[in-house]
Amino acid sequence: MITKEQKQEIIATYGGDAKNTGSTEAQIALLTARINDLQDHFKKNPKDHAGNRGLLQMVGQRRRLLKYLRNKDIEAYRTLIASLGLRK
């Protein structure tokens, strides 16, 4: 589970401001943190199919946001995926 302080730190880092929760970069960073956090849960609970469905929804949402950011601002997209370590 992501704590409130961790969430605020992620928003401040990627949103540019602590109150800018709606920026695409901040949303992608928060989804990435939640997805990474859930990886341990699914290693311990492989039969949690309902949770797995939620995880796949989050991955799809992140993919759509990344596609939007790539089309809107390619440089911001490249720096974001490099800082989050999403691609090679």
C-alpha atoms as one frame of an Amber mdcrd trajectory, in Angstrom:
protein
   0.000   0.000   0.000   1.269   3.450  -0.870   1.231   5.806   2.086  -0.125
   9.325   1.916   3.364  10.780   2.261   4.720   8.636  -0.590   1.811   9.696
  -2.785   2.409  13.384  -2.036   6.110  12.958  -2.781   5.386  11.307  -6.139
   2.929  14.059  -7.072   5.394  16.785  -6.091   8.191  15.112  -8.064   6.347
  14.367 -11.281   3.501  16.897 -11.197   5.735  19.908 -10.746   3.638  21.068
  -7.785   2.213  19.305  -4.745  -1.315  20.201  -5.841  -0.974  19.207  -9.492
  -2.472  15.729  -9.137  -4.071  15.727 -12.583  -0.948  16.029 -14.682  -0.333
  13.087 -16.956   3.153  12.490 -15.574   1.899  12.387 -11.989  -0.913   9.973
 -12.879   1.492   7.650 -14.675   3.958   7.748 -11.768   1.205   6.948  -9.250
  -0.079   4.050 -11.344   3.464   2.721 -11.688   3.972   2.867  -7.924   0.698
   1.023  -7.315   1.511  -1.607  -9.949   4.970  -2.210  -8.493   3.479  -2.437
  -5.014   0.987  -5.087  -6.121   3.677  -7.348  -7.593   4.574  -8.688  -4.130
   0.912  -9.326  -3.353   0.469 -11.496  -6.433   3.618 -13.483  -5.693   2.104
 -14.403  -2.323  -1.476 -14.813  -3.602  -1.400 -16.287  -7.114  -5.108 -17.218
  -7.047  -6.342 -13.666  -6.459  -8.036 -13.384  -9.838 -10.217 -10.399  -8.936
  -7.147  -8.472  -7.842  -5.362  -9.525 -10.998  -8.189  -8.025 -13.051  -7.746
  -4.715 -11.214  -4.017  -4.873 -11.875  -4.622  -5.380 -15.587  -6.989  -2.409
 -15.599  -4.297  -0.246 -14.006  -1.735  -1.420 -16.561  -4.149  -0.559 -19.378
  -4.859   2.859 -17.927  -1.131   3.550 -17.630  -0.618   2.401 -21.225  -3.325
   4.796 -22.461  -1.838   7.692 -20.494   1.640   6.913 -21.848   0.263   6.866
 -25.393  -1.402  10.245 -24.813   1.812  11.717 -23.407   3.862  10.297 -26.287
   1.565  11.948 -28.826   1.423  15.223 -26.902   5.055  15.725 -25.817   7.645
  13.157 -26.912  10.473  14.625 -24.800   8.423  14.503 -21.598   7.487  10.921
 -22.484  11.128   9.911 -22.926  12.268  11.505 -19.678   9.361   9.952 -17.763
   9.944   6.401 -18.953  13.655   6.797 -18.264  13.056   8.021 -14.706  10.452
   5.332 -13.956  12.450   2.586 -15.656   9.523   1.366 -17.747  11.274   0.533
 -20.990  14.713  -0.630 -22.074
